[in-house]
Amino acid sequence: MFLKFLRLEIKSFFRGTSVGINLAMKILRFLGILYFMGCLVGGAVIAFFYVKEELHLDPLKIVSRFLLIGWAIDLVIKYLWQEMPTQNIKPFLTLNIPKKTLINYMLIKTFLSAFSWLNSLFFITFSIIALFNGYGFLEIFAWFMGISALFYLNNFLNIFFNDKETVAIAVAAAFGVVGVLGYYQIIPVLSYSEMVFYSFYEKPYIAMFPVILFVGIWWICFRYVHKEFYLDQGLEVKKTVGRTENIAFLNKYGVLGTFINNDIKMLRRNKVTKGILLGSFMFVFYGLLMFTSVTYKTSAMMMFMGLFVTGGFQFLFGQRVPAFDSSYYPLMMTLNVPYKEYLKAKWWLMNIVTVLSMIVALFYAYIGWEVYITFFAAGLYNIGVNSQFTLWSGAFNKTQIDLNSKEKRMGQKNSFNLKALLLLIPKMLLPMAVFAVTKNFFGMTGGVLSIAILGAIGFLLREKIFDIIVKHYKREKYSTLDAFKNKG
Protein backbone atom coordinates (compact mmCIF):
# COMPACT_ATOMS: atom_id res chain seq x y z
CA MET A 1 0.00 0.00 0.00
CA PHE A 2 2.84 2.39 0.82
CA LEU A 3 4.35 1.85 -2.64
CA LYS A 4 0.98 2.62 -4.24
CA PHE A 5 0.84 5.92 -2.35
CA LEU A 6 4.32 6.82 -3.57
CA ARG A 7 3.43 5.99 -7.18
CA LEU A 8 0.36 8.21 -6.94
CA GLU A 9 2.44 11.11 -5.63
CA ILE A 10 4.90 10.70 -8.49
CA LYS A 11 2.03 10.78 -10.99
CA SER A 12 0.61 13.85 -9.28
CA PHE A 13 3.96 15.61 -9.58
CA PHE A 14 4.28 15.02 -13.33
CA ARG A 15 0.61 15.70 -14.14
CA GLY A 16 0.46 19.08 -12.38
CA THR A 17 0.15 22.27 -14.39
CA SER A 18 3.31 23.68 -12.78
CA VAL A 19 5.49 20.65 -13.48
CA GLY A 20 8.22 22.83 -15.02
CA ILE A 21 8.45 25.03 -11.95
CA ASN A 22 8.29 22.02 -9.63
CA LEU A 23 11.00 20.23 -11.58
CA ALA A 24 13.28 23.27 -11.49
CA MET A 25 12.77 23.63 -7.75
CA LYS A 26 13.39 19.90 -7.25
CA ILE A 27 16.66 20.15 -9.18
CA LEU A 28 17.80 23.14 -7.11
CA ARG A 29 16.76 21.38 -3.93
CA PHE A 30 18.63 18.24 -5.02
CA LEU A 31 21.78 20.26 -5.63
CA GLY A 32 21.39 21.83 -2.21
CA ILE A 33 20.99 18.41 -0.61
CA LEU A 34 24.12 17.16 -2.38
CA TYR A 35 26.03 20.15 -1.02
CA PHE A 36 24.91 19.50 2.56
CA MET A 37 25.61 15.77 2.16
CA GLY A 38 29.19 16.61 1.23
CA CYS A 39 29.48 19.05 4.13
CA LEU A 40 28.20 16.52 6.67
CA VAL A 41 30.36 13.66 5.42
CA GLY A 42 33.41 15.94 5.29
CA GLY A 43 32.54 17.36 8.69
CA ALA A 44 32.50 13.88 10.21
CA VAL A 45 35.94 13.12 8.80
CA ILE A 46 37.36 16.43 10.04
CA ALA A 47 35.68 16.10 13.44
CA PHE A 48 37.25 12.70 14.06
CA PHE A 49 40.79 13.19 12.80
CA TYR A 50 41.23 16.80 13.92
CA VAL A 51 40.16 16.03 17.48
CA LYS A 52 42.23 12.85 17.60
CA GLU A 53 45.43 13.98 15.90
CA GLU A 54 45.54 17.72 16.61
CA LEU A 55 43.83 18.01 19.98
CA HIS A 56 44.78 14.49 21.15
CA LEU A 57 41.33 13.95 22.65
CA ASP A 58 38.70 11.24 22.33
CA PRO A 59 36.61 12.21 19.26
CA LEU A 60 33.60 10.26 20.53
CA LYS A 61 33.57 12.22 23.77
CA ILE A 62 33.94 15.59 22.05
CA VAL A 63 31.14 14.86 19.56
CA SER A 64 28.93 13.58 22.39
CA ARG A 65 29.67 16.81 24.25
CA PHE A 66 27.97 18.91 21.58
CA LEU A 67 25.17 16.53 20.58
CA LEU A 68 22.65 18.17 22.90
CA ILE A 69 23.09 21.43 20.98
CA GLY A 70 22.77 19.52 17.71
CA TRP A 71 19.60 17.84 18.93
CA ALA A 72 18.02 21.18 19.91
CA ILE A 73 18.97 22.77 16.57
CA ASP A 74 17.53 19.77 14.72
CA LEU A 75 14.21 20.15 16.54
CA VAL A 76 14.05 23.88 15.78
CA ILE A 77 14.84 23.32 12.09
CA LYS A 78 12.17 20.66 11.77
CA TYR A 79 9.61 22.88 13.48
CA LEU A 80 10.37 25.78 11.15
CA TRP A 81 10.63 23.90 7.85
CA GLN A 82 9.42 20.30 7.94
CA GLU A 83 5.74 19.99 7.07
CA MET A 84 3.17 17.40 8.00
CA PRO A 85 2.09 15.75 4.69
CA THR A 86 -1.64 15.96 5.41
CA GLN A 87 -2.70 17.57 2.13
CA ASN A 88 -1.76 14.51 0.05
CA ILE A 89 -3.64 12.22 2.44
CA LYS A 90 -6.98 14.07 2.52
CA PRO A 91 -8.43 12.53 -0.68
CA PHE A 92 -7.88 8.99 0.66
CA LEU A 93 -10.04 9.58 3.75
CA THR A 94 -13.18 9.11 1.67
CA LEU A 95 -11.97 5.73 0.33
CA ASN A 96 -12.12 2.28 1.88
CA ILE A 97 -8.56 2.38 3.18
CA PRO A 98 -7.80 1.61 6.85
CA LYS A 99 -7.11 4.82 8.71
CA LYS A 100 -4.14 3.28 10.52
CA THR A 101 -2.50 2.60 7.15
CA LEU A 102 -2.86 6.24 6.12
CA ILE A 103 -1.52 7.52 9.44
CA ASN A 104 1.48 5.19 9.43
CA TYR A 105 2.25 6.18 5.84
CA MET A 106 2.09 9.83 6.82
CA LEU A 107 4.39 9.27 9.81
CA ILE A 108 6.85 7.22 7.77
CA LYS A 109 6.88 9.85 5.04
CA THR A 110 8.26 12.40 7.51
CA PHE A 111 11.43 10.28 7.70
CA LEU A 112 11.92 10.59 3.93
CA SER A 113 12.37 14.33 4.26
CA ALA A 114 15.95 15.55 3.90
CA PHE A 115 15.56 17.34 7.24
CA SER A 116 15.20 13.91 8.86
CA TRP A 117 17.97 11.83 7.33
CA LEU A 118 20.69 14.33 6.45
CA ASN A 119 22.17 14.38 9.96
CA SER A 120 22.41 10.57 9.83
CA LEU A 121 25.16 10.93 7.19
CA PHE A 122 27.36 12.60 9.81
CA PHE A 123 26.74 9.86 12.38
CA ILE A 124 27.13 7.01 9.88
CA THR A 125 30.41 8.41 8.53
CA PHE A 126 31.71 9.13 12.03
CA SER A 127 30.76 5.64 13.25
CA ILE A 128 32.44 3.91 10.29
CA ILE A 129 35.64 5.89 10.84
CA ALA A 130 35.53 5.02 14.55
CA LEU A 131 35.18 1.31 13.76
CA PHE A 132 38.35 1.42 11.65
CA ASN A 133 40.22 3.20 14.44
CA GLY A 134 39.91 0.75 17.29
CA TYR A 135 36.43 1.34 18.66
CA GLY A 136 34.26 -1.70 19.42
CA PHE A 137 31.51 -2.65 16.99
CA LEU A 138 28.80 -3.30 19.58
CA GLU A 139 29.57 -0.09 21.47
CA ILE A 140 29.62 2.08 18.34
CA PHE A 141 26.45 0.46 17.03
CA ALA A 142 24.68 1.12 20.34
CA TRP A 143 25.92 4.74 20.34
CA PHE A 144 24.68 5.23 16.77
CA MET A 145 21.27 3.66 17.43
CA GLY A 146 20.71 5.64 20.62
CA ILE A 147 21.58 8.96 18.99
CA SER A 148 19.58 8.21 15.83
CA ALA A 149 16.51 7.32 17.92
CA LEU A 150 16.70 10.65 19.77
CA PHE A 151 17.17 12.68 16.59
CA TYR A 152 14.37 10.89 14.71
CA LEU A 153 12.21 11.41 17.77
CA ASN A 154 12.11 15.08 16.81
CA ASN A 155 9.79 14.18 13.91
CA PHE A 156 7.08 13.24 16.40
CA LEU A 157 7.76 16.18 18.71
CA ASN A 158 7.38 18.42 15.65
CA ILE A 159 3.90 16.98 15.06
CA PHE A 160 2.91 17.70 18.68
CA PHE A 161 4.23 21.27 18.49
CA ASN A 162 2.78 21.98 15.05
CA ASP A 163 -0.57 23.32 16.25
CA LYS A 164 0.50 24.44 19.70
CA GLU A 165 2.46 27.62 19.23
CA THR A 166 2.28 28.47 22.95
CA VAL A 167 4.01 25.19 23.81
CA ALA A 168 6.55 25.72 21.05
CA ILE A 169 7.36 29.21 22.34
CA ALA A 170 7.69 27.84 25.88
CA VAL A 171 10.11 25.16 24.68
CA ALA A 172 12.09 27.75 22.71
CA ALA A 173 12.30 29.92 25.83
CA ALA A 174 13.48 26.90 27.83
CA PHE A 175 16.19 26.25 25.21
CA GLY A 176 17.22 29.89 25.45
CA VAL A 177 17.45 29.78 29.26
CA VAL A 178 19.45 26.55 29.22
CA GLY A 179 21.72 28.01 26.54
CA VAL A 180 22.40 31.13 28.61
CA LEU A 181 23.05 29.09 31.76
CA GLY A 182 25.43 26.86 29.83
CA TYR A 183 27.19 29.78 28.12
CA TYR A 184 27.93 31.47 31.46
CA GLN A 185 28.85 28.07 32.96
CA ILE A 186 26.19 28.29 35.65
CA ILE A 187 25.09 24.80 34.63
CA PRO A 188 27.61 22.48 32.90
CA VAL A 189 25.25 21.70 30.02
CA LEU A 190 27.98 20.37 27.72
CA SER A 191 29.31 18.09 30.46
CA TYR A 192 25.84 16.63 30.97
CA SER A 193 25.53 16.15 27.21
CA GLU A 194 28.83 14.27 27.11
CA MET A 195 27.85 12.13 30.08
CA VAL A 196 24.48 11.12 28.60
CA PHE A 197 25.47 10.48 25.00
CA TYR A 198 28.83 8.87 25.77
CA SER A 199 27.07 6.47 28.12
CA PHE A 200 25.53 4.85 25.01
CA TYR A 201 29.07 3.77 24.11
CA GLU A 202 30.31 2.91 27.60
CA LYS A 203 27.18 0.93 28.52
CA PRO A 204 25.47 -0.23 25.31
CA TYR A 205 22.35 -1.39 27.12
CA ILE A 206 21.55 2.25 27.99
CA ALA A 207 21.00 2.88 24.26
CA MET A 208 17.87 0.76 24.55
CA PHE A 209 16.14 3.55 26.50
CA PRO A 210 16.02 6.08 23.60
CA VAL A 211 14.94 3.28 21.25
CA ILE A 212 12.10 2.31 23.62
CA LEU A 213 11.26 6.01 23.98
CA PHE A 214 11.15 6.32 20.17
CA VAL A 215 8.70 3.42 19.86
CA GLY A 216 6.57 4.77 22.72
CA ILE A 217 6.38 8.28 21.26
CA TRP A 218 5.52 6.78 17.85
CA TRP A 219 2.55 5.02 19.44
CA ILE A 220 1.48 8.16 21.33
CA CYS A 221 1.82 10.22 18.15
CA PHE A 222 -0.19 7.63 16.22
CA ARG A 223 -2.99 7.84 18.79
CA TYR A 224 -2.84 11.63 18.77
CA VAL A 225 -3.13 11.86 14.98
CA HIS A 226 -5.74 9.09 14.84
CA LYS A 227 -8.01 11.05 17.17
CA GLU A 228 -7.80 14.17 14.98
CA PHE A 229 -7.72 12.44 11.61
CA TYR A 230 -11.11 13.39 10.18
CA LEU A 231 -12.06 15.62 7.29
CA ASP A 232 -14.47 17.51 9.51
CA GLN A 233 -12.21 17.78 12.54
CA GLY A 234 -8.43 17.60 12.66
CA LEU A 235 -7.73 18.54 9.05
CA GLU A 236 -10.34 21.25 8.58
CA VAL A 237 -9.56 24.93 8.79
CA LYS A 238 -10.01 26.03 12.37
CA LYS A 239 -12.73 28.62 12.80
CA THR A 240 -12.56 31.35 15.38
CA VAL A 241 -15.08 33.92 16.50
CA GLY A 242 -15.03 36.78 14.03
CA ARG A 243 -14.11 40.23 15.25
CA THR A 244 -13.88 43.59 13.59
CA GLU A 245 -10.56 45.39 13.69
CA ASN A 246 -9.96 48.83 12.30
CA ILE A 247 -7.02 51.22 12.57
CA ALA A 248 -8.96 54.44 12.46
CA PHE A 249 -6.24 56.95 11.65
CA LEU A 250 -5.39 55.13 8.39
CA ASN A 251 -8.85 55.87 7.02
CA LYS A 252 -7.94 59.51 6.37
CA TYR A 253 -5.47 58.37 3.71
CA GLY A 254 -8.28 57.14 1.47
CA VAL A 255 -7.81 54.04 -0.70
CA LEU A 256 -4.14 53.79 0.29
CA GLY A 257 -5.02 53.71 3.98
CA THR A 258 -7.73 51.10 3.38
CA PHE A 259 -5.26 48.77 1.66
CA ILE A 260 -2.68 49.21 4.43
CA ASN A 261 -5.40 48.58 7.02
CA ASN A 262 -6.36 45.32 5.29
CA ASP A 263 -2.75 44.16 5.11
CA ILE A 264 -2.18 44.83 8.80
CA LYS A 265 -5.30 42.82 9.62
CA MET A 266 -4.05 39.98 7.42
CA LEU A 267 -0.65 39.98 9.15
CA ARG A 268 -2.25 39.84 12.58
CA ARG A 269 -4.89 37.20 11.91
CA ASN A 270 -3.31 34.42 9.86
CA LYS A 271 -0.79 31.81 10.84
CA VAL A 272 1.30 32.09 7.69
CA THR A 273 1.59 35.88 7.90
CA LYS A 274 2.38 35.69 11.61
CA GLY A 275 5.25 33.47 10.56
CA ILE A 276 6.39 36.18 8.15
CA LEU A 277 6.52 38.65 11.04
CA LEU A 278 8.45 36.15 13.16
CA GLY A 279 10.88 35.49 10.32
CA SER A 280 11.34 39.22 9.75
CA PHE A 281 12.19 39.72 13.42
CA MET A 282 14.69 36.85 13.27
CA PHE A 283 16.40 38.45 10.25
CA VAL A 284 17.31 41.45 12.43
CA PHE A 285 19.68 39.16 14.34
CA TYR A 286 21.16 37.64 11.18
CA GLY A 287 24.33 39.71 11.57
CA LEU A 288 25.13 38.15 14.95
CA LEU A 289 25.43 34.71 13.38
CA MET A 290 27.89 35.83 10.72
CA PHE A 291 30.33 37.91 12.74
CA THR A 292 32.14 34.77 13.87
CA SER A 293 33.69 34.58 10.38
CA VAL A 294 36.39 36.96 9.24
CA THR A 295 35.12 36.64 5.65
CA TYR A 296 31.91 38.46 6.50
CA LYS A 297 33.78 41.48 7.87
CA THR A 298 34.68 42.64 4.37
CA SER A 299 32.86 45.69 3.03
CA ALA A 300 30.78 43.81 0.45
CA MET A 301 29.65 41.13 2.86
CA MET A 302 28.90 43.71 5.56
CA MET A 303 26.52 45.35 3.10
CA PHE A 304 25.08 41.92 2.27
CA MET A 305 24.28 41.37 5.94
CA GLY A 306 22.85 44.87 6.28
CA LEU A 307 20.43 44.28 3.41
CA PHE A 308 19.07 41.20 5.18
CA VAL A 309 19.07 42.68 8.69
CA THR A 310 16.99 45.70 7.64
CA GLY A 311 15.08 44.15 4.74
CA GLY A 312 13.88 40.81 6.09
CA PHE A 313 10.22 41.82 5.92
CA GLN A 314 10.65 43.09 2.36
CA PHE A 315 12.11 39.81 1.14
CA LEU A 316 9.59 37.61 2.96
CA PHE A 317 6.46 39.72 2.31
CA GLY A 318 7.14 41.86 -0.76
CA GLN A 319 7.94 39.11 -3.24
CA ARG A 320 4.68 37.36 -2.31
CA VAL A 321 2.49 40.43 -2.76
CA PRO A 322 -0.10 38.96 -5.15
CA ALA A 323 0.26 35.46 -3.71
CA PHE A 324 -0.98 36.54 -0.28
CA ASP A 325 -4.17 37.73 -1.99
CA SER A 326 -4.49 34.63 -4.17
CA SER A 327 -7.74 33.46 -2.54
CA TYR A 328 -9.64 36.59 -3.61
CA TYR A 329 -7.35 37.95 -6.35
CA PRO A 330 -9.74 36.93 -9.18
CA LEU A 331 -12.58 38.79 -7.44
CA MET A 332 -10.39 41.82 -6.86
CA MET A 333 -9.49 41.97 -10.55
CA THR A 334 -13.17 42.18 -11.48
CA LEU A 335 -13.58 45.31 -9.36
CA ASN A 336 -12.44 48.82 -10.04
CA VAL A 337 -9.31 48.47 -7.91
CA PRO A 338 -6.67 51.17 -8.46
CA TYR A 339 -3.65 48.95 -9.13
CA LYS A 340 -1.12 51.64 -8.34
CA GLU A 341 -2.66 52.39 -4.95
CA TYR A 342 -2.79 48.67 -4.21
CA LEU A 343 0.96 48.36 -4.81
CA LYS A 344 1.77 51.62 -3.04
CA ALA A 345 0.07 50.35 0.10
CA LYS A 346 2.35 47.30 0.08
CA TRP A 347 5.34 49.57 -0.56
CA TRP A 348 4.58 51.87 2.37
CA LEU A 349 3.96 48.94 4.69
CA MET A 350 7.30 47.35 3.76
CA ASN A 351 9.15 50.62 4.29
CA ILE A 352 7.53 51.27 7.66
CA VAL A 353 8.73 47.86 8.86
CA THR A 354 12.17 48.54 7.31
CA VAL A 355 12.46 51.75 9.35
CA LEU A 356 11.48 49.83 12.49
CA SER A 357 14.14 47.21 11.68
CA MET A 358 16.74 49.97 11.32
CA ILE A 359 15.80 51.26 14.77
CA VAL A 360 15.87 47.79 16.36
CA ALA A 361 19.25 47.09 14.69
CA LEU A 362 20.73 49.98 16.68
CA PHE A 363 22.15 47.41 19.13
CA TYR A 364 24.77 46.57 16.46
CA ALA A 365 26.42 49.85 17.47
CA TYR A 366 27.69 47.91 20.49
CA ILE A 367 29.80 45.84 18.08
CA GLY A 368 30.96 49.00 16.36
CA TRP A 369 29.46 52.18 14.93
CA GLU A 370 30.95 51.32 11.56
CA VAL A 371 28.83 48.17 11.54
CA TYR A 372 25.60 50.00 12.35
CA ILE A 373 26.30 52.79 9.86
CA THR A 374 26.78 50.15 7.17
CA PHE A 375 23.47 48.54 8.15
CA PHE A 376 21.83 51.98 8.23
CA ALA A 377 23.02 52.63 4.67
CA ALA A 378 21.67 49.23 3.63
CA GLY A 379 18.31 50.21 5.16
CA LEU A 380 18.22 53.39 3.10
CA TYR A 381 18.91 51.38 -0.05
CA ASN A 382 16.14 48.94 0.90
CA ILE A 383 13.70 51.83 1.30
CA GLY A 384 14.59 53.65 -1.90
CA VAL A 385 15.45 50.83 -4.29
CA ASN A 386 14.91 47.29 -3.04
CA SER A 387 11.33 47.88 -1.94
CA GLN A 388 10.39 48.61 -5.54
CA PHE A 389 12.41 45.81 -7.09
CA THR A 390 10.91 43.39 -4.56
CA LEU A 391 7.41 44.43 -5.60
CA TRP A 392 8.48 44.02 -9.21
CA SER A 393 9.66 40.44 -8.60
CA GLY A 394 6.28 39.72 -6.98
CA ALA A 395 4.63 40.11 -10.38
CA PHE A 396 6.30 36.86 -11.45
CA ASN A 397 5.31 34.90 -8.33
CA LYS A 398 2.29 32.82 -9.20
CA THR A 399 2.40 30.37 -6.30
CA GLN A 400 -0.81 30.19 -4.32
CA ILE A 401 -0.64 30.76 -0.57
CA ASP A 402 -3.36 29.44 1.71
CA LEU A 403 -3.32 31.81 4.68
CA ASN A 404 -5.14 29.24 6.82
CA SER A 405 -2.84 26.34 5.97
CA LYS A 406 -0.54 24.59 8.41
CA GLU A 407 2.51 25.18 6.27
CA LYS A 408 5.68 26.09 8.09
CA ARG A 409 6.38 29.73 8.71
CA MET A 410 9.68 29.50 6.80
CA GLY A 411 8.57 26.81 4.42
CA GLN A 412 6.41 28.67 2.00
CA LYS A 413 7.67 27.86 -1.45
CA ASN A 414 8.24 30.39 -4.20
CA SER A 415 7.82 29.89 -7.88
CA PHE A 416 11.08 29.58 -9.73
CA ASN A 417 11.37 32.32 -12.31
CA LEU A 418 14.42 33.52 -14.21
CA LYS A 419 13.14 37.12 -14.33
CA ALA A 420 12.80 37.21 -10.54
CA LEU A 421 16.33 35.86 -10.22
CA LEU A 422 17.69 38.55 -12.56
CA LEU A 423 16.20 41.21 -10.29
CA LEU A 424 18.56 39.99 -7.57
CA ILE A 425 21.37 41.85 -9.36
CA PRO A 426 20.16 45.38 -8.52
CA LYS A 427 18.79 44.17 -5.19
CA MET A 428 21.94 42.54 -3.83
CA LEU A 429 25.00 42.70 -6.10
CA LEU A 430 24.77 46.39 -7.07
CA PRO A 431 24.79 47.84 -3.51
CA MET A 432 27.49 45.38 -2.42
CA ALA A 433 29.76 46.40 -5.32
CA VAL A 434 29.11 50.14 -5.00
CA PHE A 435 29.67 50.17 -1.25
CA ALA A 436 32.87 48.11 -1.44
CA VAL A 437 34.39 50.27 -4.20
CA THR A 438 33.46 53.67 -2.76
CA LYS A 439 34.51 52.71 0.74
CA ASN A 440 37.86 51.52 -0.58
CA PHE A 441 38.54 54.86 -2.32
CA PHE A 442 36.68 57.37 -0.14
CA GLY A 443 36.36 55.66 3.23
CA MET A 444 33.26 54.88 5.28
CA THR A 445 31.70 58.30 4.63
CA GLY A 446 31.97 57.84 0.89
CA GLY A 447 30.55 54.33 1.06
CA VAL A 448 27.53 55.35 3.13
CA LEU A 449 26.87 58.43 1.00
CA SER A 450 27.01 56.44 -2.22
CA ILE A 451 24.38 53.97 -0.98
CA ALA A 452 22.27 56.78 0.51
CA ILE A 453 22.35 58.63 -2.83
CA LEU A 454 21.19 55.50 -4.67
CA GLY A 455 18.38 55.11 -2.14
CA ALA A 456 17.40 58.78 -2.49
CA ILE A 457 17.36 58.54 -6.29
CA GLY A 458 15.12 55.48 -6.12
CA PHE A 459 12.80 57.24 -3.66
CA LEU A 460 12.51 60.37 -5.80
CA LEU A 461 11.83 58.35 -8.96
CA ARG A 462 9.30 56.07 -7.25
CA GLU A 463 6.32 57.35 -9.27
CA LYS A 464 8.02 56.59 -12.59
CA ILE A 465 9.17 53.20 -11.31
CA PHE A 466 5.67 52.43 -10.03
CA ASP A 467 4.27 53.08 -13.49
CA ILE A 468 6.66 50.48 -14.90
CA ILE A 469 5.81 48.00 -12.13
CA VAL A 470 2.07 48.43 -12.69
CA LYS A 471 2.55 47.70 -16.40
CA HIS A 472 4.32 44.45 -15.56
CA TYR A 473 1.60 43.44 -13.10
CA LYS A 474 -1.04 44.09 -15.74
CA ARG A 475 1.01 42.17 -18.32
CA GLU A 476 1.16 39.17 -15.97
CA LYS A 477 -2.45 39.60 -14.85
CA TYR A 478 -4.11 36.80 -16.80
CA SER A 479 -1.41 34.20 -16.28
CA THR A 480 -1.52 35.05 -12.56
CA LEU A 481 -5.30 34.66 -12.51
CA ASP A 482 -5.01 31.31 -14.26
CA ALA A 483 -2.42 30.11 -11.75
CA PHE A 484 -4.47 31.23 -8.75
CA LYS A 485 -7.66 29.65 -10.09
CA ASN A 486 -5.97 26.35 -10.93
CA LYS A 487 -5.67 24.26 -7.76
CA GLY A 488 -3.47 21.64 -9.46
Secondary structure by P-SEA (a helix, b strand, c coil): caaaaaaaaaaaaaaccaaaaaaaaaaaaaaaaaaaaaaaaaaaaaaaaaaaccccccaaaaaaaaaaaaaaaaaaaaaaccccccccccccccccccaaaaaaaaaaaaaacccccaaaaaaaaaaaaaaaccccaaaaaaaaaaaaaaaaaaaaaaaaacccaaaaaaaaaaaaaaaaaaaacccaaaaaaaaaaaaaaaccccaaaaaaaaaaaaaaaaaaaaaaccccccccccccbbbbbbccccccccaaaaaaaaaaaaaaccaaaaaaaaaaaaaaacccccccccccccaaaaaaaaaaaccaaaaaccccccccccccaaaaaacccaaaaaaaaaaaaaaaaaaaaaaaacccccccaaaaaaaaaaaaaaaccaaaaaaaaaaacccccccccccccccccccccaaaaaacccccaaaaaaaaaaaacccaaaaaaaaaaaaaaaaaaaaaaaaaaaaaaaaaaaaaaaaaaccc
